[in-house]
C-alpha cells in the first residue's frame, strides 16, 4: 500500500501544540524537535545530491524558527544554506534560532547567507525593471 500524504490544518496544529504544552513540553523543545525531524527527512531524501544547497523560506514566527533549526542542521552537515526571511516582527524562538545559526556560521566554515524577502525579489528582477 502506498504512502498516504496528509496536510495538517492550522486548527489541528494548534490543538497538538496545546496538548504538548499541557504535557510539559516547552515551545523551544518542540521547535528543535520539529526542525531536527525535518532535517532527517530532507537529508535522507537528498542523500545522493552533490554539493547540496538549501534555500529555506522562514517566516517571522515559531514556524520560521522550525525552518531555522532545519537550516542549522543543514549548515552543520556542510550544505550551502540561503535563508529568505519573511515578516518583520520575529518571535522570541525565531530570534534565538537566528542567533544560533549566526554562531554556527562564526565558529565553522558553514556557508550561510541571510536575505530578506524584499532583497530576494529585487535580485530576481531583470536589470532593466526599474
ABEGO torsion letter per residue (X at the ends): XBBBBBBBBAAAAAAAAAAAAAAGBBAAAAAAAAAAAAAAAAAAAAAABBGBBBBBBBBABAAAAAAAAAAAAAAAAGBBBBBBBBEABBBAAAAAAAAAAAAAAAABABBBBBBBAAAAAAAABBAAAX
